C-alpha cells in the first residue's frame, strides 16, 4: 500500500474512533445518559441488584445480595479504605464563564464567589464505602443498569454509580457530611479557584489524566469506570482525585439555566425546581464538547445512571 494511502486510512480510523464517542454523546443533547432509567420522582427508586434482593433504608440486617460486590464480603461493615478528607482553604474566585459556545450557556454570567474553608473527600465515594451504609440499613442499593458497579466482582474500589440524588444525600447524612455546593465543587476543581480550565491546568484531557472515552472506547479502553485515583496526573494541586472523569458528581444545588441570582457566599443555589446538578464529566465523555471542564454543568433529571456518582464535603 502506498504511503499516502496508509496515512489516509489511519486518519479515517482515528476520525471514526472519535466520532463513535462523540456521536452518542451529542445526538440526544443529553450526554452520558443513554442508559438512564426514565425520570422518576426523587427517592422513588427501589432498585433490585443482580441477586434480586431488595434493600430498604432503615431496616438493619437486611441481606445484601453478594455482599457489596460479587465475591467480596465487607468485614463488619467497615471499609478497608474509608473516606479520606482533604482540607480546601477558602478564598474568592470567579465562578462560571462568559466565553465558549452554547454548551456553556448555563454557566453564565461569571461572578465572584467567596468560599469558606471546607473538607472534601479525596475521591468519589466508592462501592465499598457506600456498601457500609447499605449493610447498616441507612441506604438503599444502587441500580444495576449497564456499566453499573454494584454487585460486580473487583469493583469495590471503583466509584459507586447508578445512584440518584436522594441516595447520594442519604449517604452523606449517614457519614455526618453533606454534598458540596456547586461553588465549592468548582472552587475545588480549579485547584482552589485558579484561573484554569481543568483540575490539573489548561492542557486538554487525555487518558493519562482522566478516565474518559478515548479512541472510541469508554473508560480509556476498559469500557467501564476505573478504581478511584487511577489517574493521579489529573489531580488538583490539593490532591483531589477524579474531579474530571470517571463519574459525574451530584452537588447540592437545584438546577437553574443560568447563574442569575446565584449565591455569592459559597452556599447552594436552592431556588425553584427539583432537579439537581451534576459536575465533572465521566468515563463516557470524550475531549469534544468540554464535558471535563471545571465550569461545565448539567441537569440529568432525577435519575439513577451509570455515569453518575458523588463525593462529600463537611
LINHUHU-V279532 format. One record per residue. RES is the residue in three letters. PHI is phi in radians with two decimals (* if undefined). PSI is psi in degrees with one decimal (none if undefined). NEAR is the number of other ideal C-beta (glycine too) atoms within 10 Angstrom. Layout:
res=RES phi=PHI psi=PSI near=NEAR
res=RES phi=PHI psi=PSI near=NEAR
This chain:
res=UNK phi=* psi=133.2 near=7
res=UNK phi=-1.07 psi=150.9 near=7
res=UNK phi=-1.01 psi=-41.2 near=7
res=UNK phi=-1.14 psi=-32.0 near=8
res=UNK phi=-1.21 psi=-36.7 near=9
res=UNK phi=-1.09 psi=-43.6 near=10
res=UNK phi=-1.09 psi=-41.8 near=10
res=UNK phi=-1.11 psi=-43.6 near=12
res=UNK phi=-1.07 psi=-44.5 near=11
res=UNK phi=-1.07 psi=-42.4 near=10
res=UNK phi=-1.11 psi=-41.6 near=10
res=UNK phi=-1.14 psi=-43.9 near=10
res=UNK phi=-1.09 psi=-43.0 near=12
res=UNK phi=-1.09 psi=-43.3 near=12
res=UNK phi=-1.12 psi=-40.1 near=10
res=UNK phi=-1.13 psi=-38.4 near=11
res=UNK phi=-1.11 psi=-47.1 near=16
res=UNK phi=-1.08 psi=-41.1 near=17
res=UNK phi=-1.11 psi=-36.2 near=14
res=UNK phi=-1.13 psi=-28.5 near=15
res=UNK phi=-1.30 psi=-55.2 near=22
res=UNK phi=-1.32 psi=-26.5 near=19
res=UNK phi=-1.02 psi=-50.8 near=12
res=UNK phi=-1.17 psi=-30.6 near=16
res=UNK phi=-1.29 psi=-33.0 near=20
res=UNK phi=-1.71 psi=-22.4 near=15
res=UNK phi=-1.12 psi=-29.7 near=10
res=UNK phi=-1.76 psi=-6.7 near=9
res=UNK phi=1.32 psi=6.4 near=7
res=UNK phi=-2.35 psi=75.5 near=14
res=UNK phi=-1.03 psi=143.8 near=25
res=UNK phi=1.35 psi=6.4 near=24
res=UNK phi=-2.15 psi=30.1 near=22
res=UNK phi=-1.14 psi=-33.1 near=15
res=UNK phi=-1.71 psi=10.6 near=16
res=UNK phi=-1.20 psi=146.2 near=19
res=UNK phi=-1.27 psi=159.8 near=17
res=UNK phi=-1.02 psi=153.9 near=6
res=UNK phi=-0.95 psi=136.7 near=11
res=UNK phi=-2.34 psi=147.6 near=14
res=UNK phi=-0.93 psi=135.7 near=9
res=UNK phi=-0.92 psi=130.0 near=17
res=UNK phi=1.51 psi=-3.4 near=15
res=UNK phi=-1.48 psi=-13.4 near=9
res=UNK phi=-1.17 psi=127.1 near=20
res=UNK phi=-2.19 psi=76.1 near=13
res=UNK phi=-1.27 psi=150.0 near=20
res=UNK phi=-1.94 psi=129.3 near=13
res=UNK phi=-1.45 psi=-177.3 near=22
res=UNK phi=-1.11 psi=-21.3 near=13
res=UNK phi=-1.48 psi=-6.3 near=14
res=UNK phi=1.38 psi=17.6 near=7
res=UNK phi=-1.82 psi=122.0 near=14
res=UNK phi=-1.44 psi=138.6 near=13
res=UNK phi=-2.20 psi=125.0 near=19
res=UNK phi=-1.88 psi=141.3 near=11
res=UNK phi=-1.07 psi=147.5 near=20
res=UNK phi=1.55 psi=7.2 near=9
res=UNK phi=-2.13 psi=81.5 near=9
res=UNK phi=-0.98 psi=144.8 near=10
res=UNK phi=1.48 psi=-2.8 near=8
res=UNK phi=-1.07 psi=133.5 near=17
res=UNK phi=-1.11 psi=139.6 near=11
res=UNK phi=-1.93 psi=115.4 near=20
res=UNK phi=-1.09 psi=132.5 near=17
res=UNK phi=1.03 psi=29.1 near=18
res=UNK phi=1.12 psi=-144.0 near=18
res=UNK phi=-1.66 psi=-19.0 near=29
res=UNK phi=-2.63 psi=139.6 near=21
res=UNK phi=-0.90 psi=129.4 near=17
res=UNK phi=1.48 psi=2.6 near=10
res=UNK phi=-2.19 psi=146.0 near=17
res=UNK phi=-2.20 psi=126.2 near=11
res=UNK phi=-1.40 psi=112.9 near=20
res=UNK phi=-1.16 psi=113.6 near=8
res=UNK phi=0.98 psi=24.0 near=7
res=UNK phi=1.22 psi=16.2 near=15
res=UNK phi=-1.83 psi=117.5 near=10
res=UNK phi=-1.13 psi=139.8 near=18
res=UNK phi=-1.15 psi=-30.5 near=12
res=UNK phi=-2.18 psi=87.2 near=14
res=UNK phi=-1.21 psi=172.1 near=12
res=UNK phi=-1.03 psi=130.4 near=18
res=UNK phi=-1.93 psi=134.8 near=13
res=UNK phi=-1.86 psi=144.3 near=15
res=UNK phi=-2.16 psi=128.1 near=16
res=UNK phi=-1.40 psi=127.9 near=10
res=UNK phi=-1.91 psi=108.4 near=23
res=UNK phi=-1.17 psi=130.9 near=12
res=UNK phi=-1.18 psi=171.5 near=16
res=UNK phi=2.94 psi=-176.2 near=13
res=UNK phi=-1.76 psi=145.4 near=13
res=UNK phi=-2.69 psi=165.8 near=18
res=UNK phi=-1.64 psi=115.2 near=15
res=UNK phi=-1.66 psi=142.3 near=24
res=UNK phi=1.45 psi=-169.6 near=20
res=UNK phi=-2.65 psi=149.8 near=19
res=UNK phi=-1.88 psi=7.2 near=11
res=UNK phi=-2.08 psi=-179.8 near=9
res=UNK phi=1.58 psi=175.6 near=15
res=UNK phi=-1.45 psi=-166.2 near=8
res=UNK phi=-1.17 psi=-18.3 near=6
res=UNK phi=-1.15 psi=-15.7 near=16
res=UNK phi=-1.90 psi=13.6 near=17
res=UNK phi=-1.01 psi=-38.4 near=11
res=UNK phi=-1.41 psi=-0.4 near=18
res=UNK phi=-1.77 psi=21.3 near=23
res=UNK phi=-2.07 psi=155.6 near=17
res=UNK phi=-1.38 psi=155.2 near=12
res=UNK phi=-1.15 psi=149.2 near=14
res=UNK phi=-2.76 psi=152.5 near=15
res=UNK phi=-1.47 psi=134.9 near=10
res=UNK phi=-2.25 psi=138.1 near=25
res=UNK phi=-1.78 psi=117.7 near=15
res=UNK phi=-1.88 psi=133.8 near=24
res=UNK phi=-1.42 psi=159.1 near=12
res=UNK phi=-1.07 psi=137.6 near=10
res=UNK phi=-2.61 psi=164.4 near=20
res=UNK phi=-1.77 psi=138.1 near=15
res=UNK phi=-2.20 psi=144.2 near=24
res=UNK phi=-1.13 psi=136.9 near=24
res=UNK phi=-1.05 psi=-32.2 near=19
res=UNK phi=-2.23 psi=167.5 near=24
res=UNK phi=-1.11 psi=151.8 near=29
res=UNK phi=-1.07 psi=131.7 near=26
res=UNK phi=-1.57 psi=167.2 near=25
res=UNK phi=-1.00 psi=-44.5 near=30
res=UNK phi=-1.08 psi=-45.7 near=22
res=UNK phi=-1.13 psi=-43.3 near=26
res=UNK phi=-1.15 psi=-34.3 near=29
res=UNK phi=-1.09 psi=-28.1 near=24
res=UNK phi=-0.98 psi=-43.0 near=21
res=UNK phi=-1.19 psi=-37.5 near=22
res=UNK phi=-1.15 psi=-47.3 near=27
res=UNK phi=-1.09 psi=-35.4 near=22
res=UNK phi=-1.54 psi=5.7 near=14
res=UNK phi=1.46 psi=11.6 near=17
res=UNK phi=-1.66 psi=-14.3 near=17
res=UNK phi=-2.40 psi=153.4 near=25
res=UNK phi=-1.55 psi=156.8 near=25
res=UNK phi=-1.21 psi=147.0 near=28
res=UNK phi=-1.15 psi=167.8 near=27
res=UNK phi=-1.29 psi=171.1 near=24
res=UNK phi=-2.29 psi=52.6 near=19
res=UNK phi=-1.29 psi=-178.9 near=17
res=UNK phi=-0.99 psi=139.1 near=9
res=UNK phi=1.28 psi=2.7 near=21
res=UNK phi=-1.25 psi=148.0 near=25
res=UNK phi=-1.66 psi=-18.5 near=26
res=UNK phi=-1.17 psi=129.8 near=28
res=UNK phi=1.41 psi=9.3 near=21
res=UNK phi=-1.84 psi=129.3 near=18
res=UNK phi=-1.03 psi=138.4 near=10
res=UNK phi=1.39 psi=7.3 near=13
res=UNK phi=-1.81 psi=13.1 near=24
res=UNK phi=-1.09 psi=-26.1 near=25
res=UNK phi=-1.81 psi=9.0 near=20
res=UNK phi=-1.38 psi=158.4 near=27
res=UNK phi=-1.13 psi=139.7 near=31
res=UNK phi=-1.18 psi=136.3 near=32
res=UNK phi=-2.33 psi=-173.5 near=31
res=UNK phi=1.04 psi=36.3 near=29
res=UNK phi=-2.06 psi=140.2 near=31
res=UNK phi=-1.50 psi=177.9 near=27
res=UNK phi=-1.11 psi=-40.6 near=26
res=UNK phi=-1.07 psi=-39.7 near=20
res=UNK phi=-1.14 psi=-42.0 near=27
res=UNK phi=-1.09 psi=-44.0 near=25
res=UNK phi=-1.15 psi=-37.2 near=19
res=UNK phi=-1.13 psi=-41.6 near=17
res=UNK phi=-1.13 psi=-41.1 near=24
res=UNK phi=-1.00 psi=-44.6 near=23
res=UNK phi=-1.12 psi=-38.9 near=13
res=UNK phi=-1.01 psi=-34.8 near=17
res=UNK phi=-1.62 psi=6.5 near=17
res=UNK phi=1.18 psi=30.9 near=8
res=UNK phi=-2.24 psi=-161.3 near=19
res=UNK phi=-2.70 psi=172.1 near=16
res=UNK phi=-1.45 psi=148.4 near=24
res=UNK phi=-1.24 psi=151.2 near=30
res=UNK phi=-1.25 psi=162.0 near=24
res=UNK phi=-1.03 psi=-40.9 near=29
res=UNK phi=-1.19 psi=-38.7 near=28
res=UNK phi=-1.09 psi=-43.9 near=25
res=UNK phi=-1.07 psi=-48.0 near=26
res=UNK phi=-1.18 psi=-37.4 near=26
res=UNK phi=-1.06 psi=-45.3 near=28
res=UNK phi=-1.18 psi=-37.3 near=24
res=UNK phi=-1.24 psi=-15.4 near=27
res=UNK phi=-1.86 psi=30.3 near=24
res=UNK phi=0.98 psi=42.6 near=21
res=UNK phi=1.53 psi=39.9 near=16
res=UNK phi=1.40 psi=20.5 near=23
res=UNK phi=-1.27 psi=155.2 near=16
res=UNK phi=-1.43 psi=78.4 near=8
res=UNK phi=-2.54 psi=158.4 near=17
res=UNK phi=-1.39 psi=-36.0 near=21
res=UNK phi=-2.22 psi=167.6 near=23
res=UNK phi=-0.99 psi=-32.6 near=27
res=UNK phi=-1.64 psi=-12.6 near=21
res=UNK phi=2.49 psi=-140.5 near=14
res=UNK phi=-1.95 psi=-6.6 near=9
res=UNK phi=-1.10 psi=139.9 near=13
res=UNK phi=-1.13 psi=149.7 near=10
res=UNK phi=-1.19 psi=135.0 near=26
res=UNK phi=-2.46 psi=172.7 near=14
res=UNK phi=-1.23 psi=-6.0 near=22
res=UNK phi=-1.37 psi=-14.4 near=13
res=UNK phi=-2.11 psi=-23.6 near=21
res=UNK phi=-2.39 psi=138.4 near=32
res=UNK phi=-1.41 psi=105.4 near=31
res=UNK phi=-2.59 psi=-177.2 near=26
res=UNK phi=-1.58 psi=121.6 near=31
res=UNK phi=-2.48 psi=140.3 near=20
res=UNK phi=0.96 psi=34.0 near=14
res=UNK phi=1.43 psi=5.1 near=17
res=UNK phi=-2.19 psi=133.6 near=15
res=UNK phi=-1.15 psi=151.7 near=24
res=UNK phi=1.09 psi=37.9 near=22
res=UNK phi=0.95 psi=43.3 near=22
res=UNK phi=1.64 psi=-11.0 near=13
res=UNK phi=-1.52 psi=-17.3 near=13
res=UNK phi=1.03 psi=33.9 near=11
res=UNK phi=-2.89 psi=179.9 near=19
res=UNK phi=-1.18 psi=174.8 near=30
res=UNK phi=-2.18 psi=164.3 near=21
res=UNK phi=-0.95 psi=145.0 near=19
res=UNK phi=-1.01 psi=148.7 near=27
res=UNK phi=1.12 psi=29.3 near=19
res=UNK phi=-1.31 psi=-21.7 near=20
res=UNK phi=-2.13 psi=70.8 near=23
res=UNK phi=-1.19 psi=-18.4 near=12
res=UNK phi=-1.14 psi=-17.0 near=11
res=UNK phi=-1.72 psi=8.1 near=28
res=UNK phi=-1.15 psi=158.3 near=19
res=UNK phi=-1.30 psi=169.7 near=25
res=UNK phi=-1.08 psi=-26.3 near=13
res=UNK phi=-1.53 psi=-5.5 near=16
res=UNK phi=1.70 psi=13.6 near=12
res=UNK phi=-1.30 psi=134.8 near=22
res=UNK phi=-1.71 psi=148.3 near=25
res=UNK phi=0.99 psi=37.3 near=31
res=UNK phi=-1.30 psi=-9.0 near=30
res=UNK phi=-2.29 psi=131.3 near=29
res=UNK phi=1.46 psi=-178.5 near=31
res=UNK phi=1.23 psi=-76.0 near=32
res=UNK phi=-2.42 psi=146.6 near=33
res=UNK phi=-1.05 psi=159.3 near=30
res=UNK phi=-2.26 psi=125.7 near=26
res=UNK phi=-1.12 psi=142.7 near=28
res=UNK phi=-2.15 psi=176.1 near=28
res=UNK phi=-1.28 psi=-32.5 near=23
res=UNK phi=-1.14 psi=145.3 near=26
res=UNK phi=-1.38 psi=141.7 near=18
res=UNK phi=-1.25 psi=130.7 near=21
res=UNK phi=-2.21 psi=152.9 near=19
res=UNK phi=-1.47 psi=5.9 near=10
res=UNK phi=-2.80 psi=176.7 near=12
res=UNK phi=-1.68 psi=13.4 near=22
res=UNK phi=-1.09 psi=123.5 near=10
res=UNK phi=1.40 psi=7.5 near=8
res=UNK phi=-1.21 psi=148.6 near=19
res=UNK phi=-1.06 psi=150.1 near=18
res=UNK phi=-2.03 psi=12.7 near=14
res=UNK phi=-1.91 psi=11.8 near=10
res=UNK phi=1.55 psi=-3.5 near=21
res=UNK phi=-1.42 psi=168.3 near=17
res=UNK phi=-1.33 psi=151.3 near=20
res=UNK phi=-1.53 psi=89.1 near=19
res=UNK phi=-1.75 psi=68.6 near=11
res=UNK phi=-1.73 psi=-147.2 near=13
res=UNK phi=-1.24 psi=164.8 near=7
res=UNK phi=1.68 psi=175.0 near=13
res=UNK phi=-2.33 psi=-10.5 near=11
res=UNK phi=-1.41 psi=146.1 near=17
res=UNK phi=-1.89 psi=167.0 near=24
res=UNK phi=-1.74 psi=146.9 near=25
res=UNK phi=-2.09 psi=152.2 near=30
res=UNK phi=-2.39 psi=152.9 near=24
res=UNK phi=1.88 psi=-14.9 near=32
res=UNK phi=1.34 psi=177.3 near=34
res=UNK phi=-2.63 psi=-174.9 near=33
res=UNK phi=-1.20 psi=-15.0 near=29
res=UNK phi=-1.34 psi=-32.3 near=26
res=UNK phi=-1.38 psi=143.1 near=28
res=UNK phi=-1.80 psi=-169.4 near=27
res=UNK phi=-1.41 psi=-5.8 near=19
res=UNK phi=-1.60 psi=133.2 near=14
res=UNK phi=1.73 psi=-8.2 near=17
res=UNK phi=1.37 psi=19.2 near=19
res=UNK phi=-1.04 psi=-28.6 near=26
res=UNK phi=-1.68 psi=4.0 near=26
res=UNK phi=-1.15 psi=145.0 near=23
res=UNK phi=-1.11 psi=-25.4 near=27
res=UNK phi=-1.57 psi=-8.3 near=21
res=UNK phi=-1.26 psi=135.1 near=26
res=UNK phi=-2.42 psi=152.8 near=23
res=UNK phi=-2.58 psi=153.6 near=21
res=UNK phi=-1.97 psi=106.2 near=16
res=UNK phi=-1.56 psi=1.1 near=24
res=UNK phi=1.42 psi=-165.2 near=20
res=UNK phi=-1.80 psi=83.2 near=19
res=UNK phi=-2.21 psi=156.5 near=24
res=UNK phi=-1.93 psi=98.2 near=24
res=UNK phi=-2.18 psi=152.7 near=27
res=UNK phi=-1.20 psi=-14.5 near=27
res=UNK phi=-1.65 psi=-1.6 near=27
res=UNK phi=-2.08 psi=129.9 near=28
res=UNK phi=-2.35 psi=-146.8 near=32
res=UNK phi=-2.96 psi=165.0 near=28
res=UNK phi=-2.35 psi=174.1 near=30
res=UNK phi=-2.03 psi=159.2 near=23
res=UNK phi=-2.35 psi=165.0 near=20
res=UNK phi=-2.65 psi=none near=14
